[in-house]
Amino acid sequence: MSSQSPPGQDPNLPTSGGGSGSKILIGVLAALALGLGAAVAIVLVGNDSGSSQTIGSTTALTRSVDTTAPKTITQEKTITQEKTITQETTPTQPPGPKIDAATAKEVTATAASTAAAAQGAQIPASDWDARCTAVGGGTTSATWNCQAASNNGQCSGPLRVVATSDTAGRAEDVKVTCEQ
């Protein structure tokens, strides 16, 4: 007995739908779609090993696979804006000893008297008016900017006082001048 195919159909094709060959094909396509989706997810997510601090980063990955023909893979990746914060601080005072305003004024008067003597004016340290401002503010400082003026008005000028210990300092950049 020979089986007869309906008219217009190839006699070598099965007449009933869904043989084992089509089930295998659907299974292979589904496995390929899942493998491809996993590979794409690994590539998209990645690993950033930078040293900066990241704030507010969100990554969402969505994958949907339709197991009926035709195969469809949909992927979404959402990344919010990344913000890197770098904070640098600059100290206003170098570490080390600090002196108060009274010590800075004493050093200023002594240095101004010495500078005046080098120019021929003999003015003792007690006859100087010294005004000093702490670099960085405060009541003690490692560095003071000072202005000296002799009480008789003959000599004046700026200088800087730097603390050498917590009770002493040295004058630097002395620019005291005297009129003859």
Phi, psi and omega in degrees: 000136178245142180272146183253137177272153175298154181299138177087005180242143179295128181292344181277346179273146178294150183270339177262146183282152170074059173284182182292335179295320180288328177292321178294317179299317178296319179296318179295316179296321179295317179296318178297319181295317178295318179296317178296318178298318179295318180296318179294321179297319179296317180293318183289321182287311175057184178219113178264115182256035178292165183264001182276159180271126181251131182239131172078034180262131179227133177233127178236132181236125181236134179224131174232136182236127177263119184274001175263153182290143351282159181282136180228131175237125179240130179229141176232144175225123180241124178234127176276165183296137178263142180233125178255129181249123175240126182241123177243138178239141178241120180292142179277341180232135172289150179293152179136196184290154178226146178238162179268176184296322181298318178294319179298320179293321177298315179296319180299312181297319180294315181294320179295320178298318178296317180295321179293320179298324179294339179259006176094002179259120180265095181236115181294158181302330181288346180261025179244141172259119182244134177235128184228145178236128180290131174288123182091357179079179178098176181268342173232151181203157175279337182223138179232135171264124186234159176230130180242143176216131178288150182296333179273358177079004183284326185230149175193164176159167181269161171198169179241139177245129180243131180293132175256339172205185180283357180232002183214162178209172177232148179274139177227156174053046183284125181233043179278128178236153182234143175269136182268000000 
